[in-house]
Amino acid sequence: MPLEKDAVQPHCHITLKCTREIAGFNGLSDALKRLDFLSAVHDCRRFNYIVRLLDLLVSHQMGGLSGCAQRVLFNMLEEVALEVSLSQQQTGRLRRLIERVRAFSAGCCWGGRPLGSVILWEKHKAALDRILHIASSITITQPDETQQPQWEDLPAECRREVLLRLSDPRDIEASSEACENLAVLAQEQRIWRELAQYHFTPQQIATVQQNNPDKDWKSVFHIARRSFGLREEYAEMIQLCRNCRCLFWRSLGHPCIADQDPAFQEKLGNVDRASLHVPIPPQTFLKFFSL
C-alpha cells in the first residue's frame, strides 16, 4: 500500500561487517519494527517474503531469538493468521507455520515447565491460542454451483495451464489430491519439465540428467531440488543500499545520503543508481543478525 504524504519510509541502518564482536549491533526485533513488517503482512506483494522469513525463523532459529524478537515473531504470526483469514488463501502455509511453532514450544519444556521466563512463555501461549482460534475459524467460501463454467467444464488445456503456472511443487501435489482430472495432469512430463526449467539452469539440469540418465522429469526435478535448492522469487523484496548501508523495501524507497548530500552525489558520478541497491532474500536477511 502506498505511503501517505510526508510519511517516513520504513528503513533500518545496519552494520555490514560480519564479526562476532559487532554482529550483535544489528538487532532483529528492532529491524523488524523499523521495516514495519507487521503492516507489510497485509500487502500481497510482500506477504510471501515475510512468510518465508517466518518459516526460516520458526524452523531453525527460534531458539536463538531474544525474548523481544520472539514477541515480535508471535505478533507477526498473528497478523499472518488474520490476513489468511481475510483472503482465504495460503491456509496450508499458515498450518505449517503453526505446526512448527507448536513443535518448538513443546521442545522447550522440561518436566512440564517451560525453559526461560515463565511470564514470557505465558504470553507466547496466549498468542498461540489466539492464532489457533483464528486458524480454526477460517472457512473457505465455496464457489457458486450455479455459476458457469464450473471447473469440471474447463477443457484439459485450460486446467493444464493452471498447473503450469504453479512454481511450488507442493501446490502441484496438493492439486493432484483435489480432484481426479488434476491428478492425471500432474503426472504429465511437461508439468515437471517446465517446473524444472523454471527453478534450475540448463547446466544444472544437464548435470542431473547426465548422472541419472533413466529418470523422468519429476525425478529429475526432485534430484535437482535436493542438490541445488529451489529458486526464490518475490514480488517485493528487502533491498540493501550500498551508499548508506540501509535495509528498505524496494517499492517504498528510503531517505538515502545520495539524495541528501550534494558532495556525495558528485562522488557517484555516472554510477548506475540501480546497481547500488542489492536485493536481499530472506536467508541473507537473517545473516545480518547474530542468531
C-alpha positions as CSV (number, residue, x, y, z in Angstrom):
1,M,0.0,0.0,0.0
2,P,1.4,3.5,-0.8
3,L,2.7,5.7,1.9
4,E,0.8,8.8,2.9
5,K,2.4,12.1,2.0
6,D,5.3,13.1,4.4
7,A,5.2,9.6,5.9
8,V,8.6,8.2,7.0
9,Q,9.7,5.4,4.7
10,P,10.4,2.2,6.7
11,H,14.1,1.6,6.7
12,C,16.8,0.3,9.0
13,H,20.5,1.1,9.2
14,I,22.8,-1.9,9.8
15,T,26.4,-2.8,10.4
16,L,27.7,-4.9,7.5
17,K,30.9,-6.3,8.9
18,C,30.3,-9.9,9.9
19,T,32.3,-10.5,13.0
20,R,31.4,-11.9,16.4
21,E,32.4,-8.7,18.1
22,I,30.0,-6.4,16.2
23,A,27.3,-8.8,14.9
24,G,25.2,-8.0,17.9
25,F,24.9,-4.4,16.8
26,N,22.1,-5.4,14.5
27,G,19.0,-6.3,16.5
28,L,16.5,-8.4,14.7
29,S,13.5,-7.2,16.7
30,D,14.5,-3.6,16.0
31,A,14.9,-4.2,12.3
32,L,11.5,-5.9,12.0
33,K,9.9,-2.9,13.7
34,R,11.7,-0.3,11.7
35,L,10.9,-2.1,8.5
36,D,7.2,-2.3,9.6
37,F,6.9,-6.0,9.0
38,L,3.6,-6.1,10.9
39,S,1.8,-3.8,8.4
40,A,3.7,-5.3,5.4
41,V,2.0,-8.7,6.1
42,H,-1.2,-7.2,4.7
43,D,0.5,-6.2,1.4
44,C,0.1,-9.0,-1.1
45,R,3.4,-8.1,-2.8
46,R,5.3,-8.6,0.5
47,F,3.3,-11.4,2.1
48,N,5.3,-14.3,0.6
49,Y,8.6,-12.8,1.6
50,I,7.5,-12.3,5.2
51,V,6.1,-15.8,5.4
52,R,9.3,-17.3,4.1
53,L,11.3,-15.3,6.7
54,L,9.0,-16.6,9.4
55,D,9.3,-20.1,8.2
56,L,13.1,-19.9,8.5
57,L,12.9,-18.5,12.0
58,V,10.4,-21.0,13.4
59,S,12.1,-23.9,11.7
60,H,15.7,-23.3,12.6
61,Q,16.5,-20.2,14.7
62,M,13.6,-19.5,17.0
63,G,15.5,-20.8,20.0
64,G,18.3,-18.3,19.4
65,L,16.0,-15.3,19.4
66,S,15.8,-12.8,22.2
67,G,12.6,-12.5,24.2
68,C,11.8,-9.2,22.4
69,A,12.4,-10.8,19.0
70,Q,10.1,-13.8,20.0
71,R,7.3,-11.4,20.9
72,V,7.7,-9.7,17.5
73,L,7.6,-13.0,15.8
74,F,4.4,-14.1,17.5
75,N,2.8,-10.7,16.7
76,M,3.8,-11.3,13.0
77,L,2.3,-14.8,13.1
78,E,-0.9,-13.4,14.4
79,E,-1.1,-10.8,11.6
80,V,-0.4,-13.6,9.1
81,A,-3.3,-15.6,10.5
82,L,-5.6,-12.6,10.3
83,E,-4.5,-11.9,6.7
84,V,-5.0,-15.6,5.7
85,S,-8.4,-15.5,7.4
86,L,-9.4,-12.4,5.3
87,S,-8.0,-13.6,2.0
88,Q,-8.9,-17.3,2.4
89,Q,-5.5,-18.0,0.7
90,Q,-2.3,-19.6,1.9
91,T,-4.0,-21.7,4.5
92,G,-1.5,-24.5,4.0
93,R,1.4,-22.3,4.7
94,L,-0.3,-21.0,7.9
95,R,-0.8,-24.5,9.1
96,R,2.8,-25.4,8.5
97,L,3.9,-22.4,10.5
98,I,1.6,-23.2,13.4
99,E,2.8,-26.8,13.5
100,R,6.4,-25.8,13.7
101,V,5.8,-23.3,16.4
102,R,3.9,-25.9,18.4
103,A,6.7,-28.4,18.0
104,F,9.2,-25.8,19.1
105,S,7.1,-24.8,22.1
106,A,6.8,-28.5,23.1
107,G,10.5,-29.0,22.9
108,C,11.2,-26.0,25.2
109,C,9.6,-27.7,28.2
110,W,11.3,-29.7,30.8
111,G,9.4,-31.6,33.5
112,G,6.2,-29.9,32.4
113,R,7.6,-26.4,32.8
114,P,8.9,-24.0,30.1
115,L,12.6,-23.2,29.9
116,G,13.3,-19.5,30.5
117,S,10.9,-16.8,31.6
118,V,7.5,-18.3,32.7
119,I,5.8,-14.9,32.1
120,L,7.2,-14.7,28.6
121,W,6.1,-18.2,27.7
122,E,2.6,-17.5,29.1
123,K,2.4,-14.6,26.7
124,H,3.6,-16.8,23.9
125,K,1.0,-19.4,24.8
126,A,-1.8,-16.8,24.8
127,A,-0.6,-15.5,21.4
128,L,-0.5,-19.1,20.0
129,D,-4.0,-19.8,21.4
130,R,-5.3,-16.7,19.5
131,I,-3.5,-17.8,16.3
132,L,-5.0,-21.3,16.6
133,H,-8.5,-19.8,17.2
134,I,-8.2,-17.7,14.1
135,A,-6.9,-20.6,12.0
136,S,-9.7,-22.9,13.2
137,S,-12.4,-20.4,12.3
138,I,-11.2,-20.0,8.7
139,T,-13.9,-21.2,6.4
140,I,-13.3,-21.3,2.7
141,T,-16.2,-19.8,0.7
142,Q,-17.3,-22.4,-1.8
143,P,-17.9,-21.2,-5.4
144,D,-21.5,-20.8,-6.6
145,E,-22.6,-24.1,-8.0
146,T,-24.9,-22.3,-10.5
147,Q,-22.1,-20.2,-11.9
148,Q,-20.8,-21.3,-15.3
149,P,-18.4,-22.6,-16.3
150,Q,-17.5,-24.9,-13.5
151,W,-14.0,-26.3,-13.0
152,E,-15.1,-29.7,-14.4
153,D,-16.4,-27.9,-17.6
154,L,-13.0,-26.5,-18.5
155,P,-11.1,-28.3,-21.2
156,A,-7.9,-30.1,-20.2
157,E,-5.8,-27.5,-21.9
158,C,-7.1,-24.8,-19.5
159,R,-6.6,-26.9,-16.4
160,R,-3.1,-27.8,-17.6
161,E,-2.2,-24.1,-18.0
162,V,-3.2,-23.6,-14.3
163,L,-0.8,-26.2,-13.2
164,L,2.0,-24.8,-15.4
165,R,1.7,-21.5,-13.6
166,L,2.4,-23.1,-10.2
167,S,6.0,-22.6,-9.0
168,D,5.8,-24.6,-5.8
169,P,5.9,-28.4,-6.2
170,R,3.8,-28.8,-3.0
171,D,0.9,-26.9,-4.8
172,I,1.1,-29.3,-7.7
173,E,1.0,-32.3,-5.3
174,A,-2.0,-30.8,-3.4
175,S,-3.8,-30.1,-6.6
176,S,-3.4,-33.7,-7.6
177,E,-5.2,-34.7,-4.4
178,A,-8.0,-32.2,-5.0
179,C,-9.7,-33.9,-8.0
180,E,-9.1,-36.8,-10.3
181,N,-8.6,-34.8,-13.5
182,L,-5.8,-32.8,-11.9
183,A,-4.2,-35.9,-10.6
184,V,-3.9,-37.2,-14.2
185,L,-2.5,-33.8,-15.4
186,A,0.0,-33.6,-12.6
187,Q,1.7,-36.8,-13.8
188,E,2.5,-35.3,-17.2
189,Q,6.1,-34.9,-18.1
190,R,5.6,-31.4,-19.4
191,I,4.4,-30.1,-16.0
192,W,7.6,-31.3,-14.3
193,R,9.9,-30.3,-17.2
194,E,8.7,-26.7,-17.2
195,L,8.9,-26.6,-13.4
196,A,12.5,-27.8,-13.5
197,Q,13.3,-25.3,-16.2
198,Y,11.9,-22.5,-14.1
199,H,13.9,-23.4,-10.9
200,F,17.2,-24.6,-12.4
201,T,19.7,-23.5,-15.0
202,P,20.2,-25.6,-18.2
203,Q,23.7,-26.6,-16.8
204,Q,22.2,-27.9,-13.5
205,I,19.5,-29.9,-15.4
206,A,22.1,-31.3,-17.7
207,T,24.3,-32.4,-14.8
208,V,21.4,-34.2,-13.1
209,Q,20.3,-35.9,-16.4
210,Q,23.9,-37.0,-17.1
211,N,24.2,-38.6,-13.7
212,N,20.7,-40.0,-13.8
213,P,20.1,-40.9,-17.5
214,D,17.0,-43.1,-17.0
215,K,15.0,-40.7,-14.7
216,D,11.8,-39.0,-15.8
217,W,11.3,-35.2,-15.4
218,K,9.6,-35.5,-12.0
219,S,12.5,-37.4,-10.6
220,V,15.0,-35.0,-12.3
221,F,13.2,-32.1,-10.6
222,H,13.4,-33.7,-7.1
223,I,17.0,-34.7,-7.5
224,A,17.9,-31.1,-8.6
225,R,15.9,-29.7,-5.7
226,R,18.0,-31.7,-3.2
227,S,21.2,-30.7,-5.0
228,F,20.7,-27.0,-5.7
229,G,17.6,-25.8,-3.8
230,L,14.7,-24.0,-5.3
231,R,14.8,-20.6,-7.0
232,E,13.4,-17.9,-4.7
233,E,11.4,-15.1,-6.4
234,Y,9.2,-12.5,-4.7
235,A,7.0,-9.7,-6.0
236,E,8.7,-7.5,-3.4
237,M,12.0,-7.8,-1.5
238,I,14.1,-6.1,1.0
239,Q,17.0,-4.2,-0.6
240,L,20.4,-3.1,0.8
241,C,21.6,0.4,-0.2
242,R,25.4,0.3,-0.6
243,N,25.6,4.1,-0.1
244,C,24.1,4.4,3.4
245,R,24.1,0.7,4.5
246,C,20.4,0.7,4.9
247,L,17.8,-2.0,4.5
248,F,14.5,-0.9,2.9
249,W,11.5,-2.1,0.9
250,R,12.1,-1.8,-2.8
251,S,8.7,-0.3,-3.7
252,L,8.8,2.3,-0.8
253,G,12.4,3.5,-1.1
254,H,14.3,5.2,1.7
255,P,15.9,8.5,2.7
256,C,19.4,8.0,1.2
257,I,22.5,10.0,1.7
258,A,23.0,10.0,-2.1
259,D,19.8,12.1,-2.4
260,Q,20.6,14.5,0.5
261,D,24.3,15.2,0.3
262,P,25.5,17.1,-2.9
263,A,29.1,16.2,-2.2
264,F,28.2,12.5,-2.1
265,Q,26.3,12.9,-5.4
266,E,29.4,14.2,-7.1
267,K,31.4,11.1,-5.9
268,L,28.9,8.8,-7.6
269,G,29.4,10.4,-10.9
270,N,27.9,8.3,-13.7
271,V,27.3,5.2,-11.5
272,D,24.1,3.4,-12.2
273,R,22.0,4.1,-9.1
274,A,20.1,0.8,-9.5
275,S,23.3,-1.1,-9.1
276,L,23.8,0.3,-5.7
277,H,20.6,-1.4,-4.4
278,V,21.2,-5.1,-3.7
279,P,18.2,-7.5,-3.3
280,I,18.3,-9.4,0.0
281,P,16.5,-12.8,0.1
282,P,15.1,-14.0,3.5
283,Q,18.1,-16.2,4.2
284,T,20.5,-13.4,3.5
285,F,18.5,-11.0,5.6
286,L,18.9,-13.2,8.7
287,K,22.7,-13.3,8.2
288,F,22.9,-9.7,9.3
289,F,21.9,-10.7,12.8
290,S,23.6,-12.7,15.5
291,L,21.3,-15.8,15.5
